[in-house]
Amino acid sequence: MANLSLLLVEDEKPLLALLAKYLQRLGHTVDYCRNGPGCTEKCRQTPCPFQIIVLDLTLPDMSGLDMLPLLLDIPAPLRVVVSSGTVFSNEILPPHQRERVTSLLKPYMPKRTGRR
């Protein structure tokens, strides 16, 4: 698997730490933020430094559903993984954006790989 640059947008500290550690052990570059404005600020850099954003839908200051169109408008080949405790369907998005968005239902645990 290629080394990817990911941004984790998650307000739950334990989940954020677990996911960041797991992805870093797999060799990926991981950054994070815990709110909507932090995410949009980091993603608006030119060029956007991330290939994938893992986006929590329930942030304390801004809905992930409100952030999603902003992220998909960034002129970059950015993909978004919606991370939520409720089922999310990319069918709510315009057809041209659907292939860039997938979802991951919480709670989830990274698969054990034997690495420590």
N, C-alpha and C positions, 0 to 999 in steps of 0.2 A: 504494500500500500504506500502511495506517495505521501511525503510529508505535506500536510495541509496546514493552513493558517486559519484558526477558528476564533470566533468571538462568542463567549458564553454570556448570555443576558439572563441572569437569574438572581432573585432576591433571597432565596433560601441558602444561607451560608454553608450548611453541611452538604447539601446537594451540589452546590457550586464547587466546593473543595474536592469532593469525590470525583465528579466528572472531569475537572481540570487535571487532577492527578492521573486518572486513567488515560486520558487523551495524551498527556505529556509522556507517559510511559510508552505509548505506542509510537512516539517520535514526532508528534504534531506540535506546532507552535500554538500556544493557547493564551489568549488575553480574556479579560472579563470586565463586566460592569454590572451594577446592581439596579440600574434604573434606565428609563427610556432616553432622557437627554444624554446620558453618558454614551449610550449605544449610538445614537444618531451622530454625535460629535466624532466618535472614533471612526464611524463608517463614511463620513463625509470627507475624509482625507483624500487627496488626489495623488495617486490612485488609491482606491480602497484597499487596505492592507489584508483584507480577509477574503477567503474563498467560501467559507461556511459560517453562518450565524445560527446558534442554537438559542431560540427565543422563547422565553417563558411568556405565556399569555396573561398571567396575573401579576403584574408589577405594581408596586405601591403608588406610582405617580402617573402611569400611562398604560393603557391597555395594549397588549401585544397585537391585538387586532387593529388598533389604530396605527401602530408602528409598522406593521407589515407592508402596507402600500408605500410608505416612505422608503423602506429598505429596498423594495423591488424597483423603485424609481432611480436608484443609484446607478449611474452608468458603469457597471462592472458586471462580470459574470458571477454574481453572487448567488449562492443558494441558501435557503433558509429551512431549518428544521424547527418546526413548532413543537415546543415541549409543554404539555398541558395535562392536568388531571382530568380533563373532559375531552371527549372525542372531538377532533378537528378534521374537517374535510376541506381540501383545497378546491373543491367545487364551488366555493363561495367567491373564488378569485376569477378575474377575467381569464379566458382560455389561454392567452399567450403567456400568462404568469404561472400557470399550474405546474408545469414541469420543473420549475425552480423551487417548489415548496413541497415538503413532506412533513410528516408528524411523528412524534414519539410520545406515547401515552405514559404518564407518570402513574404510580411509582415505577421506576426501573432501576435495575442494577446492572452494572457493566459485567459482561461475560468474563469469567476467570480465564486467564491465558497462561498461567504458570509463571508469569513474570512477577517480580517483587520490586 
